[in-house]
Amino acid sequence: MLGGGTDRLVPFRPVILAVRWATTIASVALAAQAFLEPDLTVVPWVAAVVANTVIRTVNPLEYNGSTRGLLNLLIEIGLHVLALTATGFWNSPLVFSLVNAVILAGFARGFGFALRIGAASAVAVSLPGLDLAGWTTEAFTEAGQWSTVLLLVGVIAGYARRISGEATRQHSIALNRLNRLADANALLFNLHRIAQTLPASLDQNEVLESTITRLRGLIRFDAACILTIDESDGSWVVARRQAMSIGQLMDYSELPDPARAAVENRDVELCPDLSVDGPGFNTGSQSGVYAPLLARGALIGVLCIEGRDLGQFKDRDRQVMQSFVEPVALAIDNARWFARLRTVGADEERTRIARDLHDRIGQSLAYLGFELDRIVRQDEQELPIGESLHNLRRDLRSVTGEVRDTLYDLRTDVGNDKDFAATIEEFAGRVAERSELLIELDCDEGARLPILQEREMWRIAQEALINIERHANAQEVSVTWRCNGADAALEIVDDGIGFPVGKAGRQDSYGILGMRERASSIGATLELISSPGEGTKVRCFLAQG
């Protein structure tokens, strides 16, 4: 290997340093006699070995697989071999320093290199020593013993390197898995938040806007659109778009190929190069991701994002989109169904208004008609009609007031700039003025519910007050409203005639049924407590948790 890389000796530096100093101290101890005599052959080499140890402590030897690193390693080994041959071969006091050189070789390049270095060092020291000793048996034995020691040291060093390398590899794998798990955990956390947030809204515009906003927090894109299917004619409606130059309605044949592929395959389509797989919705888009929206097993639309850069979206983005679209599709489908229910509710509301007008104003107008007929007959009989006309004018003004009050009541509602407390205060004032009821209000101000929920709670309160005004024969009414922005409680108590629950008259039954339906539509609980002669208590509780 001729290229550079990571220093392979870094994990072994503590061991190398400990062995280096141990062998150096042992060499100095063995050379003590040479210092006392002194032996000018041994002392300079001992000093060189000590100096080399100090230098390598401050500036450790590096080996990263490069030619320069290999050369420095061979120089280090050659220095110790030369020191031994110059100071007595295997009888040299520096004999242990060669052990450090073989350990370095094993840690740097493993078994094979350590064995080759050990064998070469043993030959380099043994041959001159044997030649000098006259090839005696004693010299052979000594050379064989030290050669065996060097080879065993090489084997141990190579094995230690293999164990350490395996541990490092496993550590690297574990870290990589940990990083991927952390990334997946962050993604799941974001998706969990999305799954909790998106279905919470039943307003389609709010769901669509929230979808684009939250998707931008997960994936970087330049343009996006959400298309839904119009079930009446099979056309595709562009429900929401961002930086997309497309019309409001599209036929299926007008959809880009990747979007049609996503719809037909019922799977997310990743297109890193739209020049091959496309084109997309925008002519300038180079890549895109297209996901079908499936809710309750049915296809309701498609979510598309595109980018201006080639290969902008990766497989991770496809996986994110795949997990993202399931709660999105459910939220959009819920919003669409709720819109349909609201249409049905509007029809029912019109029926209630028509019945209300018939029961109150219709009867009054019929009475006026009868009075007119009676006055006409009086006039035909030449009887005085002046007083009857005055009475008719008074009754007509009363009916006009009833019409005005009814229309005003129908228009009264909570809004973005008018909360429950302000609305019921205004309405209660009108009811008290025309009915002489004493109405006490105890309402929290400031904290608001989502507008749809607060509107239904208000309609329940309005219906209860109207029922009290018309049928309860009450003198006093108390209204309590508690709201913290998430939970709410409404209580309306009167001192009227009351009724056995479930046995009320037609109008009361219709009003109570409407209140129960409104409470059910927002997940609230409605309670009615009443008995004849003891008044009625209406309670409605809304708890988000």
ZAMARGU-4260 file (C-alpha; in steps of 0.2 Angstrom, whole numbers, plus 5000, padded with zeros to 4 digits):
<rodrens>
0) 5000/5000/5000 | 5008/5016/4994 | 4994/5029/4999 | 4993/5038/5015 | 4979/5036/5028
5) 4975/5034/5047 | 4990/5031/5058 | 4988/5013/5062 | 4999/5014/5078 | 4988/5026/5087
10) 4977/5012/5097 | 4994/5004/5102 | 5004/5019/5108 | 5001/5017/5127 | 5008/4999/5125
15) 5022/5004/5113 | 5027/5017/5125 | 5027/5006/5140 | 5037/4992/5131 | 5049/5005/5124
20) 5053/5011/5141 | 5054/4994/5149 | 5066/4987/5137 | 5076/5004/5138 | 5077/5003/5157
25) 5082/4984/5156 | 5096/4988/5143 | 5103/5002/5154 | 5103/4990/5169 | 5112/4976/5159
30) 5124/4989/5153 | 5128/4995/5171 | 5145/4986/5170 | 5150/4994/5154 | 5147/5012/5162
35) 5158/5007/5177 | 5173/5001/5167 | 5169/5010/5155 | 5166/5001/5139 | 5167/5014/5125
40) 5159/5002/5112 | 5143/4999/5123 | 5140/5016/5131 | 5137/5026/5115 | 5125/5013/5109
45) 5116/5013/5125 | 5115/5032/5125 | 5108/5031/5107 | 5095/5019/5112 | 5090/5030/5127
50) 5090/5046/5116 | 5079/5037/5103 | 5067/5032/5117 | 5065/5050/5123 | 5063/5056/5105
55) 5049/5043/5101 | 5041/5048/5117 | 5039/5066/5112 | 5037/5062/5094 | 5030/5045/5092
60) 5033/5035/5076 | 5019/5035/5064 | 5014/5022/5051 | 4999/5025/5039 | 5003/5013/5025
65) 5013/5025/5015 | 5031/5022/5008 | 5038/5035/5020 | 5030/5027/5035 | 5037/5010/5030
70) 5054/5018/5028 | 5054/5026/5045 | 5048/5009/5053 | 5063/5000/5044 | 5075/5013/5050
75) 5069/5011/5068 | 5071/4992/5067 | 5088/4993/5058 | 5094/5004/5072 | 5091/4991/5085
80) 5098/4977/5075 | 5114/4987/5072 | 5115/4991/5090 | 5115/4972/5095 | 5128/4968/5081
85) 5139/4982/5087 | 5138/4977/5106 | 5140/4959/5107 | 5126/4951/5097 | 5115/4940/5108
90) 5126/4944/5123 | 5123/4962/5120 | 5115/4972/5135 | 5103/4980/5122 | 5096/4963/5117
95) 5079/4967/5124 | 5077/4983/5113 | 5075/4972/5098 | 5059/4965/5106 | 5052/4982/5105
100) 5056/4983/5086 | 5047/4967/5082 | 5032/4973/5092 | 5032/4989/5082 | 5032/4979/5066
105) 5017/4968/5072 | 5007/4982/5078 | 5010/4991/5061 | 5007/4978/5048 | 5001/4962/5057
110) 5007/4943/5058 | 5016/4942/5041 | 5026/4957/5043 | 5031/4954/5061 | 5037/4936/5057
115) 5047/4942/5042 | 5055/4956/5053 | 5058/4944/5067 | 5066/4931/5056 | 5077/4944/5047
120) 5083/4952/5063 | 5087/4935/5070 | 5097/4931/5055 | 5105/4948/5054 | 5111/4946/5072
125) 5114/4927/5073 | 5125/4924/5057 | 5139/4937/5062 | 5138/4930/5080 | 5139/4912/5075
130) 5154/4916/5064 | 5163/4925/5078 | 5160/4911/5090 | 5166/4898/5078 | 5149/4890/5075
135) 5149/4881/5092 | 5134/4871/5099 | 5132/4884/5113 | 5131/4898/5101 | 5118/4889/5090
140) 5108/4886/5105 | 5108/4904/5111 | 5104/4910/5093 | 5090/4898/5092 | 5082/4903/5109
145) 5083/4922/5105 | 5076/4919/5087 | 5062/4909/5094 | 5058/4923/5107 | 5058/4936/5093
150) 5046/4925/5082 | 5034/4923/5097 | 5034/4941/5100 | 5030/4944/5082 | 5015/4932/5083
155) 5009/4940/5099 | 5010/4957/5092 | 5001/4952/5076 | 4987/4944/5086 | 4985/4959/5097
160) 4984/4970/5081 | 4970/4958/5074 | 4960/4959/5090 | 4961/4977/5091 | 4957/4979/5073
165) 4941/4969/5076 | 4936/4979/5091 | 4939/4995/5081 | 4928/4988/5067 | 4914/4983/5079
170) 4915/5000/5087 | 4914/5008/5070 | 4899/4997/5065 | 4891/5001/5082 | 4893/5019/5080
175) 4886/5019/5063 | 4871/5009/5069 | 4869/5021/5083 | 4870/5036/5071 | 4857/5028/5060
180) 4846/5024/5075 | 4847/5042/5081 | 4842/5048/5064 | 4828/5036/5063 | 4823/5041/5081
185) 4823/5059/5076 | 4812/5055/5061 | 4800/5045/5070 | 4798/5059/5083 | 4794/5071/5070
190) 4782/5060/5061 | 4774/5056/5078 | 4771/5075/5081 | 4764/5076/5063 | 4753/5061/5066
195) 4746/5070/5082 | 4745/5087/5074 | 4737/5085/5057 | 4722/5074/5061 | 4718/5087/5075
200) 4711/5099/5063 | 4695/5097/5053 | 4697/5112/5042 | 4703/5107/5025 | 4713/5123/5021
205) 4721/5122/5038 | 4726/5103/5035 | 4733/5107/5018 | 4743/5122/5024 | 4750/5112/5039
210) 4755/5098/5028 | 4766/5109/5016 | 4773/5118/5031 | 4778/5102/5041 | 4784/5093/5025
215) 4796/5107/5023 | 4803/5104/5040 | 4808/5086/5035 | 4813/5088/5017 | 4821/5102/5007
220) 4811/5106/4991 | 4808/5120/4979 | 4790/5117/4974 | 4775/5106/4980 | 4757/5103/4977
225) 4743/5092/4984 | 4730/5086/4971 | 4713/5077/4977 | 4701/5067/4966 | 4684/5075/4963
230) 4673/5060/4964 | 4659/5067/4955 | 4668/5068/4938 | 4685/5060/4941 | 4695/5076/4938
235) 4710/5081/4949 | 4708/5097/4959 | 4724/5106/4964 | 4720/5108/4983 | 4736/5117/4987
240) 4751/5122/4978 | 4767/5131/4982 | 4779/5138/4968 | 4769/5127/4955 | 4764/5134/4939
245) 4749/5123/4936 | 4730/5126/4934 | 4716/5123/4946 | 4709/5107/4938 | 4718/5093/4928
250) 4713/5077/4919 | 4721/5061/4924 | 4730/5061/4907 | 4737/5078/4911 | 4747/5072/4926
255) 4766/5070/4924 | 4772/5052/4921 | 4779/5050/4939 | 4763/5056/4947 | 4753/5044/4937
260) 4766/5030/4941 | 4763/5034/4960 | 4744/5033/4958 | 4745/5017/4948 | 4758/5008/4959
265) 4751/5015/4975 | 4768/5018/4980 | 4780/5033/4982 | 4790/5037/4966 | 4808/5044/4968
270) 4814/5053/4952 | 4832/5059/4954 | 4832/5064/4936 | 4816/5071/4928 | 4825/5073/4911
275) 4824/5054/4911 | 4808/5050/4921 | 4799/5066/4919 | 4795/5079/4915 | 4787/5085/4932
280) 4774/5098/4935 | 4787/5113/4933 | 4797/5114/4918 | 4813/5119/4928 | 4812/5104/4940
285) 4826/5092/4939 | 4821/5079/4952 | 4805/5075/4962 | 4796/5063/4974 | 4778/5059/4971
290) 4767/5050/4984 | 4749/5043/4983 | 4737/5048/4997 | 4728/5033/5003 | 4715/5034/5016
295) 4704/5019/5022 | 4711/5009/5007 | 4705/5022/4995 | 4715/5033/4984 | 4710/5051/4988
300) 4724/5061/4980 | 4743/5063/4977 | 4757/5074/4986 | 4771/5080/4975 | 4787/5089/4978
305) 4800/5094/4966 | 4818/5102/4966 | 4828/5112/4954 | 4844/5102/4957 | 4848/5085/4949
310) 4848/5071/4962 | 4841/5083/4975 | 4831/5069/4983 | 4838/5053/4990 | 4831/5036/4996
315) 4830/5043/5014 | 4818/5057/5007 | 4807/5043/4999 | 4806/5034/5016 | 4802/5050/5025
320) 4788/5053/5012 | 4782/5036/5013 | 4779/5037/5032 | 4773/5055/5031 | 4758/5053/5018
325) 4748/5040/5029 | 4743/5053/5043 | 4742/5067/5030 | 4730/5056/5019 | 4719/5052/5034
330) 4719/5071/5040 | 4714/5077/5022 | 4700/5063/5021 | 4694/5068/5038 | 4693/5086/5033
335) 4684/5082/5017 | 4671/5071/5026 | 4669/5085/5039 | 4665/5097/5026 | 4652/5086/5019
340) 4645/5084/5037 | 4645/5103/5038 | 4635/5104/5022 | 4622/5092/5029 | 4622/5101/5046
345) 4619/5117/5036 | 4603/5109/5029 | 4598/5104/5046 | 4601/5121/5052 | 4590/5128/5039
350) 4576/5116/5044 | 4578/5122/5062 | 4577/5140/5057 | 4562/5137/5046 | 4553/5128/5060
355) 4558/5141/5072 | 4551/5154/5061 | 4535/5144/5058 | 4533/5141/5077 | 4535/5159/5082
360) 4533/5171/5068 | 4521/5160/5057 | 4509/5159/5071 | 4509/5178/5074 | 4507/5181/5055
365) 4492/5169/5055 | 4485/5178/5070 | 4487/5195/5061 | 4478/5187/5045 | 4463/5182/5056
370) 4462/5199/5064 | 4462/5208/5047 | 4448/5196/5041 | 4438/5201/5057 | 4441/5220/5054
375) 4435/5218/5036 | 4419/5209/5042 | 4417/5223/5055 | 4419/5236/5042 | 4406/5227/5030
380) 4394/5227/5045 | 4397/5246/5047 | 4403/5243/5064 | 4417/5254/5072 | 4435/5248/5068
385) 4446/5261/5075 | 4451/5252/5091 | 4453/5236/5081 | 4465/5245/5069 | 4475/5252/5084
390) 4476/5234/5092 | 4482/5227/5075 | 4495/5240/5073 | 4502/5236/5091 | 4502/5217/5086
395) 4510/5221/5070 | 4524/5230/5079 | 4526/5216/5091 | 4528/5204/5076 | 4540/5215/5068
400) 4550/5215/5084 | 4550/5196/5085 | 4556/5195/5067 | 4570/5207/5071 | 4575/5198/5087
405) 4575/5181/5078 | 4586/5187/5064 | 4598/5196/5076 | 4599/5180/5086 | 4603/5170/5070
410) 4617/5182/5065 | 4625/5182/5083 | 4640/5171/5083 | 4658/5170/5090 | 4672/5175/5078
415) 4691/5178/5077 | 4688/5195/5085 | 4674/5190/5097 | 4675/5177/5110 | 4662/5166/5119
420) 4661/5178/5134 | 4658/5194/5123 | 4645/5185/5112 | 4635/5178/5126 | 4635/5194/5136
425) 4628/5203/5121 | 4615/5189/5118 | 4610/5188/5136 | 4607/5206/5137 | 4595/5205/5123
430) 4586/5190/5130 | 4585/5199/5147 | 4578/5215/5139 | 4564/5206/5130 | 4559/5193/5143
435) 4563/5201/5159 | 4574/5186/5164 | 4588/5190/5177 | 4603/5182/5169 | 4620/5182/5179
440) 4636/5178/5169 | 4652/5172/5176 | 4663/5169/5161 | 4682/5167/5158 | 4689/5180/5145
445) 4705/5179/5135 | 4708/5160/5132 | 4700/5154/5116 | 4696/5137/5109 | 4698/5133/5091
450) 4685/5142/5082 | 4674/5127/5076 | 4674/5120/5094 | 4670/5137/5102 | 4656/5140/5089
455) 4647/5124/5094 | 4649/5127/5112 | 4641/5144/5109 | 4627/5137/5099 | 4623/5125/5114
460) 4622/5140/5126 | 4611/5150/5114 | 4599/5135/5112 | 4598/5133/5131 | 4594/5151/5134
465) 4581/5152/5120 | 4573/5136/5127 | 4573/5144/5145 | 4565/5160/5138 | 4551/5151/5128
470) 4546/5137/5139 | 4554/5137/5157 | 4544/5151/5165 | 4560/5155/5174 | 4564/5171/5184
475) 4583/5169/5186 | 4596/5161/5175 | 4615/5159/5179 | 4628/5155/5165 | 4646/5149/5169
480) 4659/5148/5156 | 4677/5141/5160 | 4690/5139/5147 | 4709/5137/5148 | 4713/5137/5129
485) 4711/5117/5128 | 4697/5112/5139 | 4681/5121/5143 | 4665/5119/5154 | 4648/5127/5151
490) 4634/5127/5164 | 4617/5135/5162 | 4605/5134/5177 | 4587/5141/5178 | 4574/5141/5192
495) 4559/5137/5180 | 4546/5123/5179 | 4558/5109/5174 | 4553/5093/5166 | 4556/5075/5166
500) 4571/5071/5155 | 4566/5062/5139 | 4547/5068/5141 | 4549/5086/5136 | 4537/5094/5123
505) 4541/5094/5104 | 4551/5110/5104 | 4561/5106/5119 | 4565/5089/5112 | 4571/5096/5096
510) 4582/5109/5105 | 4589/5096/5116 | 4593/5084/5101 | 4602/5098/5092 | 4612/5102/5108
515) 4617/5084/5109 | 4622/5083/5091 | 4633/5099/5092 | 4642/5092/5108 | 4645/5075/5099
520) 4652/5084/5084 | 4666/5092/5094 | 4669/5077/5106 | 4661/5086/5121 | 4649/5078/5134
525) 4632/5085/5137 | 4622/5083/5153 | 4604/5088/5157 | 4598/5088/5175 | 4580/5092/5178
530) 4564/5088/5187 | 4547/5096/5188 | 4546/5112/5198 | 4565/5112/5202 | 4572/5120/5186
535) 4584/5113/5174 | 4603/5112/5173 | 4613/5111/5157 | 4631/5106/5158 | 4643/5104/5143
540) 4661/5098/5145 | 4675/5098/5132 | 4692/5090/5137 | 4705/5088/5124 | 4716/5076/5134
</rodrens>
